[in-house]
Structure formats: structure tokens, C-alpha cells
Amino acid sequence: MDRRTLAADLAISDLAWRYDISFAGVSKHVAVLERAGLVTKRPAGREQMVRADPEVLAAVLEMIEHLQSFWEERPARVGP
């Protein structure tokens, strides 16, 4: 995910030129992120605009941090 999509809508074509993958590849990645609810996509003329949802990303980060602390504590609970 590109940080620029947190601040504003960004065309998939603008995302594609920045990375060393094809437009179709970027479009497929965006589709996966959209299905996961991490980004929204809307048409704007011939372009597809993408924007990340900061609230959803914050919730995902919170969940990851919770899981991380769980797994870091797990060896201590199992014992030697």
C-alpha cells in the first residue's frame, strides 16, 4: 500500500509507474486490498481512484499489535 493513498485519492496509473510491476499487477493488488476493506476504489473518468481507509488500517494495526504481544508472551507461559 502506498502512503500517498492515505492523504488523497490516487489513480491506479499513478501507483503503477512508481513500482516495478505492471499496471495489471498493481490493479490486482488494489483489488485484493479493496476486498479486504483496506482501500476504496471509485471511477473518475477513465481512471480508477484509490484511497486507503486510515480507520481500518488503525484497527488492523491494533489487532497485529495484540497478536504480537500474545505470541511474545506465549513461550513464557509454556515454560522451559
Secondary structure, 3 states (H helix, E strand, C coil): CCCHHHHCCEEHHHHHHHCCCCHHHHHHHHHHHHHCCCEEEEEECCEEEEEECHHHHHHHHHHHHHHHHHHHHHHHHHCC
